[in-house]
Amino acid sequence: MNKTALFDSLTEQKPDQLLELIAKFAADPRSGKVDLGVGVYRDETGRTPVMKAVKAAEHYLWETQESKSYIGPEGDPAFLRMLALEVFGERHAGKPVAGIQTPGGTGALRLAAELLSLDKRRKIWIGTPTWVNHQAIFASVGLQIGTYRFFDIGTQTALVDEMLTTLRNAAPGDAVLLQASCHNPTGAGLSRQNWQDIAAIIADKGLLPLFDSAYQGLGHGLVEDAAGMMSVIEAVGEAMVAVSCSKSFSLYRERTGAAYLFGDLQASLNKGVGNLASHARTSYSMPPAHGAAIVAAILQDPSRRQTWVDELNEMRIRITDIRRAAAEAFGQFRPELAGIGSQEGMFSLLPISPENARRLRAEHGIYMPDSGRINVAGMRVEDVASVAERIGPYLA
Ligand SMILES: Cc1ncc(COP(=O)(O)O)c(C=O)c1O
């Protein structure tokens, strides 16, 4: 019998550039090396510690949890209820909401993509540049991807007019992906007026907004970072939201997140969640429980919640301090880069060629992906000026 060569028909997949960077950084023996590549929060000592609130919740769970039996594809109802309160507030725009626990924000986005496809949506609009995984997630369920330019690297500004024009020309029923805050990879924020304009067009054209909320609390504050999203939900009435607890609870590898649906009819939302659960059942059965149990234990207990809020504020303030220093230091090389100071979250996008990003790695041990995205939390405040001095000559 002739055997065909195993997996012969498959195409070779490129390794993830950010994961490659982590390995190269670890192998670099130079003491002055700086990692601006990896997308996780770093404290002043360069670590990504377990939050104190998380430790306290784990301790509580260790003492009280009596079973590891199955929960079900929808996950933990207490987690979903408490997280919704935190993300959407008590009023949640006065709209019914229903949700399902997911393996991280990626799991939520993938489930949302599946639902769009099941609901026979044709197309999703995505501003570029965006998180590297976004387009691939929606393309993988067969949705058409429409793109528009969201950001101009040269001037470090969001191209809101291009976005509004694109949405004005979108077809009714199309979905539009919006990052709720702390835009990855540009850090560009939107004003209250921008959000109102976006909301008006989405409502007028009958588009369906899908929010990716992965950095709540790391921009301007927990409530502030959700305000734009909530104004759109309030005006439009229908929305999907993918929430990641990876960054705001530092739970990265615990794969904790949720997908929420907003709409006027609870029955439609229940049908939506039922379809999400049915899809979950045939792909991973049910979400990992530990991270969600931690989040629920934090949010249900006022003292643990306060510890978490304080720690998140500390992280946010550190990011703001680095941004202030970076605006001054990079602004000396390119005046527009002073804009880093008013951007939000961990990421900014430097005007740098892929060739020069590689040279910076080789010649100075400064690691960033070829795109020029930097994680500002990869620097200590007192090192910002010297890092900028080394990067400056390589800027485009
Ligand atoms: C914009 C954005 N959305 C979603 C995610 C996914 O996060 P998670 O690790 O929870 O899947 C990330 C992670 O980097 C992100 O940057």
Ligand as a Chemical Component Dictionary entry (heavy atoms), coordinates in Angstrom:
data_LIG
# 
_chem_comp.id                   LIG 
_chem_comp.type                 NON-POLYMER 
_chem_comp.pdbx_formal_charge   0 
_chem_comp.three_letter_code    LIG 
# 
loop_
_chem_comp_atom.comp_id 
_chem_comp_atom.atom_id 
_chem_comp_atom.alt_atom_id 
_chem_comp_atom.type_symbol 
_chem_comp_atom.charge 
_chem_comp_atom.model_Cartn_x 
_chem_comp_atom.model_Cartn_y 
_chem_comp_atom.model_Cartn_z 
_chem_comp_atom.pdbx_ordinal 
LIG C1 C1 C 0 -6.202 44.146 21.403 1  
LIG C2 C2 C 0 -6.129 42.778 21.990 2  
LIG N1 N1 N 0 -7.222 42.010 22.008 3  
LIG C3 C3 C 0 -7.217 40.778 22.522 4  
LIG C4 C4 C 0 -6.067 40.235 23.045 5  
LIG C5 C5 C 0 -6.136 38.816 23.553 6  
LIG O1 O1 O 0 -5.842 38.638 24.857 7  
LIG P1 P1 P 0 -5.903 37.213 25.553 8  
LIG O2 O2 O 0 -4.513 36.909 25.980 9  
LIG O3 O3 O 0 -6.834 37.403 26.711 10 
LIG O4 O4 O 0 -6.427 36.214 24.594 11 
LIG C6 C6 C 0 -4.887 40.974 23.038 12 
LIG C7 C7 C 0 -3.651 40.398 23.544 13 
LIG O5 O5 O 0 -2.565 40.859 23.382 14 
LIG C8 C8 C 0 -4.922 42.282 22.494 15 
LIG O6 O6 O 0 -3.833 43.043 22.446 16 
# 
loop_
_chem_comp_bond.comp_id 
_chem_comp_bond.atom_id_1 
_chem_comp_bond.atom_id_2 
_chem_comp_bond.value_order 
_chem_comp_bond.pdbx_ordinal 
LIG C1 C2 SING 1  
LIG C2 N1 SING 2  
LIG C2 C8 DOUB 3  
LIG N1 C3 DOUB 4  
LIG C3 C4 SING 5  
LIG C4 C5 SING 6  
LIG C4 C6 DOUB 7  
LIG C5 O1 SING 8  
LIG O1 P1 SING 9  
LIG P1 O2 DOUB 10 
LIG P1 O3 SING 11 
LIG P1 O4 SING 12 
LIG C6 C7 SING 13 
LIG C6 C8 SING 14 
LIG C7 O5 DOUB 15 
LIG C8 O6 SING 16 
# 
